[in-house]
Amino acid sequence: MNDLEDELSRLLADAAERAPRASAGLSATVRARHRRRRARSAALLAAVAVVVVIGGAGVVVKAVRTPLVPQPAANATDKPTGRQAPPADVIPPSIEKVWPQAVRKIPATLPDGRDYYPQSLLDDRTLLVMTGVMDGNRQFLWSYDLNSGKPTRIAEIPPTKDSAIFADGVTAGGGNIVWWASYKEPGKKRVARIWTVSVRGGTPRPVTDVPLGNVMKEGHINGLTVVGRDVVFAYEKGGVYRVPLSGGQMQPVKGTERQHILQWPWVGTHRGPNAFLKLFNAETGERRDAVAAADEEVSCGVSRCAGMKVRYEKVVCTVKPCADKTERGKTFLRSFVRDRDGSGERPLPGRFTPHYLALERFFTQPLHGPGGGSVVALYDAETGTMADLGIKPDARGGMAVPDERLDSLMTYRVGDKMYVLDLSTIE
């Protein structure tokens, strides 16, 4: 990314945290469009002003530039050094050279030419994929053998008649696959119907109907997880529930009101720019609180957190619709990763904006290459190692990035190949 793109990327990320969240039920239908939008975003960013005010958010955001080298330690001064054009970053070796054991490259379409969308790893050689996400055709679940390249159809996903929302939240565990889809039958309230089918195949069957309120205000459900003979989930507005896979009435999980699922059995809350600072183990009752200062914005996993140190200030807005008005400004000073108890803090590379932690360890990082080109790298916060994912700008100058996940699976398409990374194989 160039200096402008990097700054606006941070701005948009901040706006996304403060804006009303889109329904999770939309994700299955917009997944491919989301990739295309993200691929176009780099080219579009160049047309936007450097300092922007988010409508309704009242926050002006700017960032301090540093080269891609280790930043000052936690106890060093956080005084910004001023704006300057970012130098070219050192482009790391390819992912195939750095972590060859983690990489599988397979055809980006099934043998019959259909596009597919990876959902999860069923085991170390089998990928669960879905077809029919964007083409309006019937949807199917498949197991894809990463060794032989052979896809095997598991089941057809029952169509969602009179609904624009397709299967979402697809996940697997204990030999079962689960997902949900939104339904509204005439004369009845909208529900999220949870389905299940064996990974060996068969006819999907409904587990339960989850009542939904005003989905535009309250959202749908998310966090589906198979736990033994049950499936657990959370409302987007908060609140965790469980229901037997065999069917039955959903029951609230004690102590999880207004909570969201991080990684079962750990649940927690989102508060402003901070996520999961306070965790509650829904099975044992254990609680874990993370260390975070007032001038930090932090997102946490079960054991590790990533965040940014910021400086808040009053600034005068110079763009419409808030011209000449005083707004709350925020300057990003540096980013870091550390354990929940505050120990083991380490700086992240220069222009790093941490948003998620795959396995509480890995981040994707755009790099500004020689000659103005950009690449996307994978950074291991545990070892400090970085690898080029092989993603390059398209003919229009935009570039896609992998979908953000917390588990070991990372997938992305490059040309006619699908890269499948199993991050759990990296020591």
Secondary structure as UniProt FT lines:
FT   HELIX           3..18
FT   HELIX           24..26
FT   HELIX           27..45
FT   TURN            46..47
FT   TURN            55..57
FT   STRAND          59..63
FT   TURN            74..75
FT   HELIX           95..98
FT   HELIX           100..102
FT   STRAND          103..107
FT   TURN            111..112
FT   STRAND          117..123
FT   TURN            124..125
FT   STRAND          126..131
FT   STRAND          140..145
FT   TURN            146..148
FT   STRAND          151..156
FT   TURN            161..162
FT   STRAND          168..173
FT   TURN            174..175
FT   STRAND          176..183
FT   TURN            186..187
FT   STRAND          191..198
FT   TURN            199..200
FT   STRAND          205..211
FT   HELIX           215..218
FT   STRAND          221..227
FT   TURN            228..229
FT   STRAND          230..235
FT   TURN            236..237
FT   STRAND          240..244
FT   TURN            245..246
FT   STRAND          251..252
FT   TURN            254..255
FT   TURN            257..258
FT   STRAND          260..263
FT   TURN            264..265
FT   STRAND          266..271
FT   TURN            272..273
FT   STRAND          274..281
FT   TURN            282..284
FT   STRAND          287..289
FT   TURN            294..295
FT   STRAND          296..300
FT   STRAND          304..316
FT   TURN            320..321
FT   TURN            323..324
FT   STRAND          326..339
FT   TURN            340..341
FT   STRAND          346..347
FT   TURN            350..351
FT   TURN            359..361
FT   STRAND          362..368
FT   HELIX           370..372
FT   STRAND          374..380
FT   TURN            381..384
FT   STRAND          385..388
FT   TURN            395..396
FT   STRAND          409..414
FT   TURN            415..416
FT   STRAND          417..422
FT   HELIX           423..425
//
